[in-house]
Amino acid sequence: MKKEINDYKDFLQRISDEIHFFCKDYFPDDFVLIGQITMKFALLLFLIFFLIFILKAIINIVFKFFFDKEKYPVMKSIYKAKVTNSVANILGIGLGHYALFSIFYRHPKSFVFLERLIGFLVVLAVANMAFRFIKVLQNYYLIQQDYYKIIAINSISQTVRIFGMFIFSVIAVCVFFGISSTTVLGSLGAITAVIVLVFRDTILGFVTGIHVATSKNLKVGDWVAIPKYSIEGNIEGIDLLTTKIRNFDKTLSTIPTYDLLTTEIKNMQVMTETNTRRIKKSIVFNIKSFKFLDDQLFNDLLKINLIHDYLVERKNEIDKEKATLPNADEIINGSQLTNIGTFRIYALNYLKNNPNIDQTGTVMVRQMEITPQGMPLEIYCFTNDSNWENFEQIQADIFDHLLVASKEFDLEIMQVNKI
């Protein structure tokens, strides 16, 4: 092994000598030194890039045996994040540093500068590999489809990137200019408050990302509504500083990530996951159209299958009650059937017999507080299809039917005419 190393050194020295004497023989005297250093530096760069190319090819060939992401998810994540390329870069620069002294052995004064330059490149390569290792975690959890951990990793990774870039920049400057790192870091104490102020949003975004991941309230792809910004759509990405939401009108909105902690957010993704969606809508009736059922209207409504049994049962109960009451002929005495009450039962039975309504959830028809416009009758239930288009169709069909059916009960629906 030692012999091969010596042969490698001798080979580089011979090439260096060829360049040295070529420049001396063919270059003007004023440009000999510049030409020698320039050509030798080009040789060093070529050697480094050639070594990196060879090492990348070898390492990537090895990693191709681990392309099965289900069997080797970690290896697949490492390869996808191109960590192998960073390893090749570091090894190539290291071997180039080893060749430095053989190529420039006739120019010892250039050693200090070139060593610092190589050290600077090593710092950049190590920083690049460190950032790519963060990408490994993101790729791994993306393969596992663990979206909540992806949010946490994104927040952590972006925070690490920002502070990592700062730290590696300090190290690179120290290496390149030969400055003591303690001197640089010691001066940072005077500007700590400024740094905290600059990274305020970064810190808040980091905390928010961890909170969102641990609470599992939100994830990429969720359907959300944010009343504060009049936004409704699907989350496309949660980064350290901004959250992107694709609105249903195809526009893209961005909000500060830290707003996820301080702003009201409605996550309606649960409707998609349970395949149910709520109907909560009212029909407003004119109170003047409310009345007791007379014999004619009672007999007409008795033909409606959904309320036939109800009418018969209630009629029997009312007749028994009136038999015990004085002045039973007066319609106001005792219990009576009303058109609005009977319609309410009809609407309830209609919903309970509708195949598009989830019968395991709440199904209710209720009177709301009377307003100057009339009395609202609210339909409250859940469809068994959360698809937006299907939901709107189901809701429209229900109210189309009820609005027209109300006429059979001699009910008048209120509408405000604008003058």
Phi and psi in degrees as a GROMACS rama.xvg file:
@    title "Ramachandran Plot"
@    xaxis  label "Phi"
@    yaxis  label "Psi"
@TYPE xy
-63.6978  -37.1639  LYS-2
-64.8145  -42.0172  LYS-3
-63.2024  -37.3126  GLU-4
-66.2841  -43.3865  ILE-5
-64.0587  -39.3079  ASN-6
-63.1487  -38.3706  ASP-7
-63.3922  -43.7587  TYR-8
-63.262  -45.8696  LYS-9
-61.5956  -39.3013  ASP-10
-63.1043  -44.5595  PHE-11
-67.3688  -37.7729  LEU-12
-65.8104  -36.6841  GLN-13
-65.8481  -42.9981  ARG-14
-64.0356  -40.3027  ILE-15
-61.9589  -40.6421  SER-16
-66.0305  -38.8771  ASP-17
-59.7431  -44.598  GLU-18
-65.5178  -40.8894  ILE-19
-60.4395  -49.7446  HIS-20
-78.5083  -26.5293  PHE-21
-63.8594  -45.9175  PHE-22
-65.0929  -37.6236  CYS-23
-66.992  -33.283  LYS-24
-83.7633  -34.1116  ASP-25
-112.174  -12.4312  TYR-26
-97.8835  148.719  PHE-27
-59.5866  152.246  PRO-28
-56.6863  -35.6625  ASP-29
-71.0668  -18.2097  ASP-30
-114.682  5.91935  PHE-31
-63.5315  -52.0791  VAL-32
-63.069  -43.4295  LEU-33
-62.9286  -43.3326  ILE-34
-63.5045  -42.7088  GLY-35
-60.9976  -48.075  GLN-36
-66.3512  -41.2938  ILE-37
-63.9056  -46.8677  THR-38
-69.0579  -36.9127  MET-39
-68.5452  -36.3653  LYS-40
-66.0834  -39.5125  PHE-41
-62.6272  -38.6351  ALA-42
-62.8974  -41.7752  LEU-43
-63.3357  -44.9802  LEU-44
-63.2054  -43.098  LEU-45
-60.2131  -43.0065  PHE-46
-61.7637  -43.3157  LEU-47
-63.2133  -48.3535  ILE-48
-65.614  -35.5486  PHE-49
-66.0837  -44.1746  PHE-50
-62.7024  -41.8803  LEU-51
-61.5869  -43.4041  ILE-52
-60.5655  -45.6047  PHE-53
-65.4148  -44.6031  ILE-54
-65.3024  -39.7767  LEU-55
-60.6761  -44.4065  LYS-56
-61.1385  -44.1117  ALA-57
-66.6092  -48.7603  ILE-58
-64.8078  -41.2889  ILE-59
-68.6316  -33.4533  ASN-60
-62.8339  -40.6189  ILE-61
-63.5493  -43.2206  VAL-62
-71.4423  -18.4124  PHE-63
-66.4643  -16.3596  LYS-64
-76.4735  -9.54003  PHE-65
-116.064  36.8842  PHE-66
-80.0244  -9.24935  PHE-67
-75.169  104.325  ASP-68
-69.196  -21.5894  LYS-69
-80.4875  -35.8583  GLU-70
-86.2587  -36.7891  LYS-71
-128.577  66.3594  TYR-72
-63.7726  -33.861  PRO-73
-68.3887  -46.4588  VAL-74
-61.8984  -41.6208  MET-75
-63.3437  -39.7048  LYS-76
-66.6189  -40.191  SER-77
-62.8301  -44.4565  ILE-78
-66.7117  -42.0205  TYR-79
-65.7515  -33.6014  LYS-80
-80.1335  -2.56132  ALA-81
62.523  33.1218  LYS-82
-65.1161  -31.6128  VAL-83
-60.5518  -37.1763  THR-84
-66.0911  -38.2931  ASN-85
-65.3414  -39.2628  SER-86
-61.4147  -43.6527  VAL-87
-63.3198  -38.5342  ALA-88
-61.9536  -45.2529  ASN-89
-65.0374  -44.5757  ILE-90
-63.93  -41.6664  LEU-91
-63.8768  -42.8922  GLY-92
-67.5773  -37.0188  ILE-93
-62.9705  -44.2367  GLY-94
-66.2601  -34.192  LEU-95
-65.47  -37.0249  GLY-96
-63.8084  -36.3984  HIS-97
-66.594  -33.9173  TYR-98
-82.1449  -11.9078  ALA-99
-55.1293  -46.544  LEU-100
-71.8599  -27.3631  PHE-101
-75.6511  -34.1686  SER-102
-79.0388  -38.2674  ILE-103
-107.283  26.6528  PHE-104
-66.4661  -19.4606  TYR-105
-86.2971  -5.21187  ARG-106
-128.707  66.0561  HIS-107
-61.7986  -23.1593  PRO-108
-68.4898  -19.7775  LYS-109
-86.5791  -5.59346  SER-110
-59.6341  -44.6595  PHE-111
-60.2816  -49.2654  VAL-112
-62.7168  -45.7839  PHE-113
-67.2572  -36.2436  LEU-114
-64.6543  -39.4922  GLU-115
-66.3509  -39.0445  ARG-116
-64.3004  -44.4433  LEU-117
-63.0257  -41.361  ILE-118
-61.7346  -39.3117  GLY-119
-61.6143  -43.5572  PHE-120
-65.5135  -37.1755  LEU-121
-63.5404  -42.2578  VAL-122
-60.2748  -44.8433  VAL-123
-61.8598  -42.1446  LEU-124
-66.819  -40.7088  ALA-125
-66.0652  -41.126  VAL-126
-62.0584  -43.0102  ALA-127
-61.6846  -41.0955  ASN-128
-67.4259  -39.025  MET-129
-62.1196  -44.0621  ALA-130
-66.7241  -34.4638  PHE-131
-71.5035  -29.0148  ARG-132
-65.7006  -32.8482  PHE-133
-63.9842  -39.2562  ILE-134
-63.8553  -29.3494  LYS-135
-58.7293  -46.1282  VAL-136
-60.7452  -42.6248  LEU-137
-62.4609  -45.0885  GLN-138
-64.9398  -37.7123  ASN-139
-63.7714  -48.823  TYR-140
-72.8908  -22.7893  TYR-141
-69.2043  -38.853  LEU-142
-63.5266  -41.2081  ILE-143
-76.32  -9.56709  GLN-144
57.4447  38.6511  GLN-145
-95.8642  86.199  ASP-146
-68.8529  -32.207  TYR-147
-67.6729  -40.1561  TYR-148
-69.0553  -30.3537  LYS-149
-61.9701  -40.8056  ILE-150
-61.4337  -45.261  ILE-151
-63.2526  -44.2734  ALA-152
-63.6419  -39.8662  ILE-153
-60.7341  -44.95  ASN-154
-64.2872  -45.8922  SER-155
-64.1583  -44.9499  ILE-156
-64.0302  -42.0954  SER-157
-68.9276  -35.0243  GLN-158
-64.7215  -45.2096  THR-159
-62.6437  -38.9683  VAL-160
-61.1178  -45.9889  ARG-161
-63.6422  -50.8164  ILE-162
-70.9554  -32.89  PHE-163
-64.6475  -41.7657  GLY-164
-61.8031  -38.5791  MET-165
-64.655  -47.495  PHE-166
-65.8588  -45.8642  ILE-167
-66.8505  -31.2955  PHE-168
-64.0781  -41.6732  SER-169
-62.4271  -44.7987  VAL-170
-63.3801  -44.017  ILE-171
-62.0463  -42.0736  ALA-172
-63.5574  -42.4707  VAL-173
-62.144  -42.5673  CYS-174
-67.936  -45.0808  VAL-175
-69.2577  -38.9933  PHE-176
-100.1  0.999839  PHE-177
67.4877  32.9869  GLY-178
-93.5011  144.054  ILE-179
-69.1465  131.646  SER-180
-64.6764  -30.8272  SER-181
-65.1197  -32.4899  THR-182
-65.4083  -43.8537  THR-183
-68.4055  -48.3378  VAL-184
-67.0131  -32.7893  LEU-185
-64.2578  -32.6032  GLY-186
-75.2247  -12.7523  SER-187
-72.9937  -19.8176  LEU-188
-61.5214  -30.3165  GLY-189
-74.2423  -18.9412  ALA-190
-117.707  24.3747  ILE-191
-60.582  -43.2752  THR-192
-61.8144  -38.8446  ALA-193
-65.7881  -41.202  VAL-194
-62.3015  -44.1193  ILE-195
-61.4813  -40.5321  VAL-196
-65.4149  -41.9364  LEU-197
-64.9152  -39.1972  VAL-198
-96.4573  20.2566  PHE-199
-58.2488  -52.9632  ARG-200
-63.6862  -33.8761  ASP-201
-63.9707  -44.9244  THR-202
-65.1645  -44.2692  ILE-203
-63.6824  -40.0526  LEU-204
-64.6844  -37.4057  GLY-205
-63.5078  -46.4978  PHE-206
-62.4302  -41.6669  VAL-207
-63.5961  -42.891  THR-208
-60.3591  -42.7984  GLY-209
-64.8672  -42.1998  ILE-210
-62.9612  -45.3659  HIS-211
-62.528  -40.601  VAL-212
-68.6485  -39.4421  ALA-213
-78.9401  -34.7024  THR-214
-79.9847  -21.9747  SER-215
56.993  37.6146  LYS-216
-85.9582  -28.8315  ASN-217
-137.398  154.121  LEU-218
-156.696  166.297  LYS-219
-62.6336  133.128  VAL-220
101.333  -14.9995  GLY-221
-67.4518  145.891  ASP-222
-89.3992  117.384  TRP-223
-130.001  158.076  VAL-224
-129.178  133.577  ALA-225
-122.695  95.4448  ILE-226
-56.3021  -34.6191  PRO-227
-56.7242  -37.7367  LYS-228
-107.625  3.81679  TYR-229
55.2686  46.3798  SER-230
-112.044  136.448  ILE-231
-146.545  122.066  GLU-232
176.34  -161.073  GLY-233
-106.333  138.59  ASN-234
-70.3529  125.445  ILE-235
-97.4296  -27.0122  GLU-236
-170.792  142.334  GLY-237
-120.085  103.974  ILE-238
-101.256  -175.631  ASP-239
-66.6065  -38.7935  LEU-240
-107.964  -33.3412  LEU-241
-131.408  152.225  THR-242
-118.232  128.005  THR-243
-100.055  133.809  LYS-244
-128.488  124.495  ILE-245
-87.9402  109.409  ARG-246
-71.453  161.538  ASN-247
-70.8169  -14.651  PHE-248
-90.8305  15.245  ASP-249
75.2697  3.99044  LYS-250
-84.5228  162.05  THR-251
-114.949  125.474  LEU-252
-113.298  146.348  SER-253
-127.134  137.702  THR-254
-129.491  155.485  ILE-255
-60.9001  136.206  PRO-256
-61.6374  -34.7106  THR-257
-66.8613  -14.6917  TYR-258
-66.8419  -19.6062  ASP-259
-64.2299  -19.8389  LEU-260
-90.9481  -27.4201  LEU-261
-111.726  -6.95145  THR-262
-114.361  145.664  THR-263
-67.9367  125.091  GLU-264
-129.521  124.686  ILE-265
-96.7076  115.901  LYS-266
-95.0573  106.489  ASN-267
-98.5747  13.0033  MET-268
-64.8829  -27.1284  GLN-269
-60.2325  -28.6334  VAL-270
-64.4432  -39.3054  MET-271
-69.0525  -41.0935  THR-272
-67.2813  -36.6802  GLU-273
-92.4155  -6.50095  THR-274
58.4411  37.0559  ASN-275
-131.394  153.664  THR-276
-149.466  140.258  ARG-277
-83.1178  138.822  ARG-278
-105.579  124.774  ILE-279
-142.965  90.1113  LYS-280
-147.408  148.717  LYS-281
-118.941  154.683  SER-282
-114.571  128.984  ILE-283
-98.9998  123.512  VAL-284
-107.2  149.141  PHE-285
-75.4541  121.423  ASN-286
-62.2926  -28.5876  ILE-287
-65.8321  -17.1974  LYS-288
-89.3443  -3.11041  SER-289
-75.409  139.897  PHE-290
-162.419  165.622  LYS-291
-75.0306  152.799  PHE-292
-76.0432  125.465  LEU-293
-88.7551  176.814  ASP-294
-61.4002  -39.5251  ASP-295
-64.2766  -48.9525  GLN-296
-66.9087  -36.8793  LEU-297
-60.9291  -46.0705  PHE-298
-66.1222  -36.3542  ASN-299
-65.6357  -43.0965  ASP-300
-72.1556  -23.3102  LEU-301
-63.6154  -19.1624  LEU-302
-79.4268  -11.4613  LYS-303
-82.9415  118.23  ILE-304
-59.6387  -38.8427  ASN-305
-66.4201  -21.9125  LEU-306
-123.681  8.46339  ILE-307
-60.0819  -52.0782  HIS-308
-62.9719  -39.1362  ASP-309
-61.8783  -44.8874  TYR-310
-65.1769  -42.3556  LEU-311
-63.5647  -45.5703  VAL-312
-64.0118  -45.5245  GLU-313
-66.9803  -36.3375  ARG-314
-61.837  -42.4599  LYS-315
-64.567  -42.0113  ASN-316
-64.1277  -42.4458  GLU-317
-66.2848  -41.1596  ILE-318
-62.2416  -41.5684  ASP-319
-64.8526  -40.1327  LYS-320
-66.1427  -42.9613  GLU-321
-67.2452  -25.3547  LYS-322
-65.9319  -19.3564  ALA-323
-103.622  -0.219588  THR-324
-104.856  142.457  LEU-325
-73.8957  154.297  PRO-326
54.752  42.8302  ASN-327
-64.5865  -18.6935  ALA-328
-70.9035  -23.8373  ASP-329
-71.8432  122.907  GLU-330
-63.5704  -25.0105  ILE-331
-75.2966  -20.8618  ILE-332
-80.5547  130.656  ASN-333
79.3537  -174.048  GLY-334
-73.1433  148.77  SER-335
-144.877  153.764  GLN-336
-85.6424  137.457  LEU-337
-116.965  156.899  THR-338
-67.7908  -36.8991  ASN-339
-71.6083  -37.94  ILE-340
-67.8395  -40.279  GLY-341
-67.591  -37.7994  THR-342
-65.5608  -36.7124  PHE-343
-60.7674  -43.2975  ARG-344
-66.3119  -39.2615  ILE-345
-60.7739  -46.397  TYR-346
-62.4022  -39.4285  ALA-347
-64.2982  -46.1247  LEU-348
-66.1472  -33.0515  ASN-349
-63.9124  -41.9214  TYR-350
-67.3546  -39.7529  LEU-351
-69.5242  -20.1086  LYS-352
-104.085  7.5124  ASN-353
-88.283  120.811  ASN-354
-66.447  -14.3376  PRO-355
-90.8437  -0.275334  ASN-356
-103.337  133.076  ILE-357
-73.5224  111.774  ASP-358
-82.321  -7.80276  GLN-359
-83.0478  -17.2851  THR-360
-94.9798  -171.636  GLY-361
-72.7518  128.639  THR-362
-124.636  115.177  VAL-363
-149.169  142.981  MET-364
-124.42  118.385  VAL-365
-135.31  152.403  ARG-366
-81.2643  136.973  GLN-367
-102.349  174.624  MET-368
-62.8016  135.93  GLU-369
-66.7789  138.233  ILE-370
-120.792  170.093  THR-371
-59.0541  -22.8633  PRO-372
-82.7644  -19.8216  GLN-373
143.917  -162.635  GLY-374
-108.293  118.364  MET-375
-76.2858  137.928  PRO-376
-113.352  112.109  LEU-377
-93.3021  135.238  GLU-378
-98.0759  121.251  ILE-379
-129.215  113.045  TYR-380
-164.525  -177.751  CYS-381
-129.999  133.321  PHE-382
-79.6951  158.013  THR-383
-98.296  22.7975  ASN-384
-142.492  115.74  ASP-385
-89.7871  -5.53608  SER-386
-59.1426  131.73  ASN-387
-58.7276  -48.6886  TRP-388
-63.0226  -44.3559  GLU-389
-65.4186  -39.7682  ASN-390
-60.2042  -47.0401  PHE-391
-63.3362  -35.3125  GLU-392
-67.4372  -43.5409  GLN-393
-63.2152  -45.7798  ILE-394
-62.434  -44.0234  GLN-395
-62.3312  -41.775  ALA-396
-61.6834  -41.1598  ASP-397
-63.15  -48.2093  ILE-398
-75.773  -30.7606  PHE-399
-56.5737  -46.6416  ASP-400
-66.264  -47.6032  HIS-401
-67.6594  -36.6311  LEU-402
-63.4348  -41.1443  LEU-403
-76.4236  -38.9317  VAL-404
-64.5138  -27.6578  ALA-405
-61.1961  -25.7266  SER-406
-65.1108  -29.9903  LYS-407
-67.6256  -16.6041  GLU-408
-102.311  11.0335  PHE-409
58.3472  38.1694  ASP-410
-101.973  145.232  LEU-411
-111.635  125.26  GLU-412
-88.7025  133.494  ILE-413
-80.0643  142.417  MET-414
-145.055  137.702  GLN-415
-93.2492  120.824  VAL-416
-92.4887  124.296  ASN-417
-84.4526  128.908  LYS-418
